[in-house]
Amino acid sequence: MNGIIGTKIGMTSIYGADGKFIACTVVEVSPNVVTQVKTEESDGYSALQFSYGEAKAKNANRAITGHFAKANTGPKKSSFEFRDCTLNKGLGEEVSLMDLFNEGDTVHASGISKGKGFQGVVKRHGFGGVQNATHGQHNRQRAPGSIGASSYPSKVVKGLRMAGQTGTDNIKVRNLKIARILAEKNLLLVKGAIPGHKGSIVIIEKK
């Protein structure tokens, strides 16, 4: 699948050709660099590794520096493999968004969702809450209620929905449309929302 790595800038809105209001996510996509070419003969599968974002050389160890030096480039912040990529690009070449996308294309967007910290069962799992008080609690409408499993097996069943850390999950949103491409600014406007906070790394894959 073909794709590219970018940075989520935020959200905006535009008007389509039919005059309809479109909410869009703005993704900044500076040219990616091909930093590794994998083939069936050498690796057992074909893929292109793209790297994106300049990193400080002092923070890179010798292995990372040597890996990027093979592509005649400096250390990068993010790398991602695109399997069965059909782009005719070699080691060290740049990939821009105009090499991949056109307005109206369908894409999948992947990112790490916003972290929400430690949350209760109402927010984390959608329990009933105040208006739907359930069995096993008294005067605590946002509490999880009884968690026991009777005298057998006399333990809390593994996987029970309880309070805990929420967010920071890898999420892929499928079948989004590219609303507009601003090639001169390396910006991609994708219809709808993409997971992640402002400034986070996102992967845009062409369907």
C-alpha positions in Angstrom: 0.0 0.0 0.0 1.3 3.5 -0.8 1.4 6.1 1.8 3.3 9.0 3.5 4.2 10.3 7.0 3.0 13.7 8.1 2.2 16.0 11.0 -1.3 16.8 12.2 -1.5 20.6 12.3 -5.1 20.9 13.5 -8.6 21.3 12.0 -10.2 23.8 9.7 -13.2 24.1 7.4 -13.6 24.8 3.7 -16.5 25.0 1.2 -16.7 22.4 -1.5 -17.5 23.0 -5.1 -21.2 22.4 -4.4 -21.1 25.0 -1.6 -21.3 22.5 1.2 -19.4 23.2 4.4 -16.6 20.6 5.0 -14.7 20.1 8.3 -11.2 19.0 7.5 -8.0 17.9 9.3 -4.9 19.7 8.1 -1.8 17.5 7.7 1.6 18.9 6.9 3.5 16.5 4.7 7.1 17.5 4.0 8.8 15.3 1.5 9.6 11.8 3.0 13.0 10.1 2.2 13.3 6.5 1.2 15.7 5.1 3.8 15.4 1.4 3.1 14.3 -0.8 0.2 13.2 -4.3 1.1 12.8 -7.1 -1.5 11.5 -10.6 -1.6 15.0 -12.0 -2.1 16.7 -10.2 0.8 13.9 -9.8 3.3 11.1 -12.1 2.3 8.7 -9.3 1.4 8.8 -6.1 -0.6 8.5 -2.7 1.1 9.8 0.8 1.2 10.7 2.5 4.4 10.0 6.2 4.5 11.5 8.5 7.1 10.2 12.0 8.1 11.2 14.9 10.2 14.7 16.2 11.1 16.1 14.9 14.3 19.2 16.1 16.3 22.3 14.2 15.3 23.5 14.3 18.9 20.5 12.2 20.0 21.1 9.4 17.5 23.4 6.4 18.2 25.8 5.0 15.7 23.4 2.3 14.4 20.7 4.9 13.6 23.2 7.3 12.1 24.7 4.6 9.9 21.3 3.4 8.8 20.3 6.9 7.5 23.8 7.6 6.1 23.2 4.7 3.6 20.4 6.9 2.2 22.7 9.9 2.2 20.5 11.8 4.8 20.6 12.7 8.4 18.7 11.2 11.4 14.9 11.4 11.2 12.2 11.5 13.8 9.9 8.9 12.4 10.1 5.9 10.1 7.4 3.7 8.6 7.3 0.8 6.2 4.8 0.6 3.4 4.5 -3.0 2.2 4.0 -3.7 -1.5 4.5 0.0 -2.3 4.2 0.6 -6.0 6.2 3.8 -6.2 9.2 3.6 -8.4 11.6 5.2 -5.9 15.1 4.2 -4.9 17.2 4.6 -1.7 17.7 8.2 -0.8 15.0 9.6 -3.1 12.3 11.9 -1.8 8.6 11.3 -1.9 6.2 14.2 -2.0 2.4 14.2 -1.6 2.0 15.0 -5.3 3.7 11.7 -6.1 0.8 9.9 -4.3 -2.4 11.8 -3.9 -5.0 13.6 -5.9 -8.0 15.5 -4.6 -11.0 13.2 -4.1 -8.8 10.1 -3.3 -9.8 7.8 -0.5 -7.3 7.3 2.3 -6.8 5.6 5.6 -5.3 7.7 8.5 -3.5 6.3 11.5 -2.4 8.1 14.6 -2.1 7.8 18.4 -5.2 9.1 20.1 -5.1 11.9 22.7 -4.3 10.7 26.2 -7.1 11.2 28.8 -5.4 10.0 31.9 -7.0 7.7 34.5 -10.8 7.7 33.9 -13.8 6.0 35.5 -16.1 3.5 33.9 -18.7 6.0 32.7 -16.2 7.8 30.5 -14.0 4.8 29.7 -16.6 2.2 28.9 -19.9 4.1 28.6 -21.6 2.8 31.8 -25.0 4.1 32.6 -24.0 6.8 35.1 -26.3 9.1 37.0 -29.6 8.6 35.2 -29.2 4.9 34.9 -28.2 3.7 38.4 -27.4 0.0 38.2 -27.2 -2.9 40.6 -24.4 -3.1 43.1 -24.1 0.5 44.2 -25.7 3.0 46.6 -25.6 6.8 46.2 -22.6 6.5 43.9 -24.1 6.7 40.4 -20.8 6.8 38.6 -19.3 3.9 40.4 -18.7 0.5 38.6 -20.9 -1.5 41.0 -20.3 -5.1 42.0 -17.3 -6.7 40.5 -17.5 -10.1 42.2 -18.4 -13.4 40.5 -20.2 -15.2 43.4 -18.6 -18.0 45.4 -17.2 -19.5 42.2 -14.7 -18.7 40.8 -14.3 -16.3 43.9 -12.2 -13.9 42.0 -12.5 -10.9 39.6 -12.8 -12.2 36.1 -9.9 -11.2 33.9 -10.9 -8.5 31.4 -13.6 -7.0 33.5 -14.4 -3.4 32.5 -13.1 -1.1 35.2 -11.5 2.3 35.6 -8.0 2.8 34.2 -5.8 4.7 31.8 -7.6 5.9 28.7 -6.4 7.1 25.3 -2.9 6.9 23.7 -4.1 4.0 21.5 -3.1 3.3 17.9 -6.2 4.1 15.9 -6.8 3.9 12.1 -9.7 5.8 10.6 -10.7 4.3 7.2 -12.2 5.7 4.0 -11.6 9.4 4.4 -11.6 11.7 1.4 -8.9 14.2 0.4 -10.8 17.5 0.2 -7.9 19.7 -1.0 -4.2 19.6 -1.7 -2.0 22.7 -1.2 1.1 21.5 -2.9 3.1 24.7 -2.5 2.7 24.6 1.3 3.0 20.8 1.5 -0.5 20.6 3.1 -3.1 17.9 2.8 -6.7 18.7 3.8 -8.5 15.4 4.8 -12.3 15.4 5.2 -13.2 14.5 8.8 -11.2 13.9 12.0 -7.8 12.1 12.4 -6.7 10.8 15.8 -4.0 12.6 17.7 -3.1 15.9 19.2 -1.8 18.9 17.3 1.8 18.2 16.3 1.5 14.5 16.4 2.8 12.1 13.7 0.1 10.6 11.4 0.3 8.0 8.6 -1.8 8.6 5.5 -2.3 5.5 3.4 -3.8 5.5 -0.1 -6.6 3.0 -0.4 
